[in-house]
Amino acid sequence: GKPVIEDMSATRPNDAGTAILDTDDSTVILIKDLLESRIRPTVQEDGGDIAYRGFDNGIVKVELQGSCVGCPSSSVTLKNGVQNMLMHYVPEVMGVEEVSKGQGGDNNSPEGSDEEGNGGAERGQAEDFAVDKNQVERLKDLGF
């Protein structure tokens, strides 16, 4: 019969936007590789996921998924983990920005700031988030 658990890894890179395309330059390839090999597995351990949605003017656009959506620690993970790692290994990366589902890498989307809800102007203000210190330490232990 059929296997009880199917290997879903073949579909994950496309869902996560990390499949290497012929049109990707070396910077985008490196970003996608780091997301797929180092960052996604760590985020997935806690029931979340992260998807590549674009790279524009030095800013990597990602979509947080699963348990990361609405998690107070997700902004810490995004800035202290994902952004620091990408900026360390890819000099062209100036920052990381979370985008909402369907927003993609389009900076000119009219719903851009409205769809992010409370993630817009308040993002990055530590007093707005309860920081899980265990998560921060775990990220440090994993090399983020």
N, C-alpha and C positions, 0 to 999 in steps of 0.2 A: 504494500500500500504506500500511501504518501507519507512523508516524514511528519511527525507531530509538530515540530518547529521548523519553519522554513528559514533559510538564510536571507535576511532582509538587508544585509550589508550592500548588496548590489544596487538597491534603490536609495539608500541613505545619502550617498554623495550628491545625487541629483536633487533630492528634497532639501538638502542642506546648502545647495548652491555651490558645492565645492568641487564639482566635476570640472576638470581642466578642459577648456575650450580652445580651439585653434586661434581664436581672437584674443586670448589672454596674453598680456605681456608678462615679463619675468617677475615683476612686482606682484601682480595679481596671482600668479602661479604660486609664489612663495607664501602669500597671505592664505590662500586656499589650503596649501599643504600644512601650514601650521594649525589652521583651524581644524582640519580633518585629523591630523596625527597627534596633536598635543592638547588642544583646547576642548574639542567636542567630547572626547572620552572622559575628561575630568568633569565637565558639566553634566554629562549623562549619568555619572555615578550617583548624582543627587536627584535624578528623575527629570532633569531639564534637558534642553538642547539649545543649540545656537546655530543659526543659518546665515551664510554669507549672502548679502543682498546688494553689494556694490562697493566700488572704490572710486572716490571722486575728490579731487583737490586735496589729497593727503588724508582724507577721512574714510575709514572702513565702516561700511554700513552693515549692521547685523540685526537679525530678528531673534529675540529670545523666545523660546517655546517651552511647552510642558510646564513643569513646576516652577520654572524661572519667571513665568508670567505672573506679575503681581507680587513676587517675592521681595520683601524688603532688602534682602541681601544681594539682589541681582545687580543693583547699581554698583555695589562694592566689587562684585565679581567682574563686572564689565570694565570698570576703570582700573582697579588694582590688579586684576588678573589678566584679562584679555588685552586691554589697551597696553599695559606695561610690557607684556610678552611681545606683542606685535611691533611696538615701537623699538624694542630692544633688537629684534632680529631683522626688521625691515625699516631701514632708515627713512624711506619715503613716507612711512605712516606717521601722521601728525596727531591722530586721535581716532577714537572709535565712537560711533553714534548708534543708538538703538533706533530702529524703525519699526513701525507697526506692520502687521500682516497686510500684504498687498501694496504697501508703500514703495517697496523696492529701493533702488538707488536713485530715484528721481528727486532731486533737490527742489524742483519747481512744482511739486505736487501741491495743489491748492489746499488739500486736507492735511498737509504735513504736520503743522504744529497743533492743529485741532485734534487730530486722531491720537496724538500721544497723550492727551489728557493731562494728568498731573505730572507727567514725565518731562514736560517742556522746560519751563523756566526754573522749576525747583530742582531738576536733576543735578546731582553733584553736591547738594547741600546736605552735609552729614546729619544735621539736626532733624531732617525730615525722615530719616530712616533709622530703624533699629538694626544695628550692625551685629551680626553673629560672629563673635570673636573666634569661635571654633572654626568657622568656615574660612576666615581670613588666615588663621594659622595653617589650616589644611592646604590652602592655596600656596602659601609660602613653602610648605614642606614639599609640595609637588613641583616647585620651581617657577611658580607664577610670580 
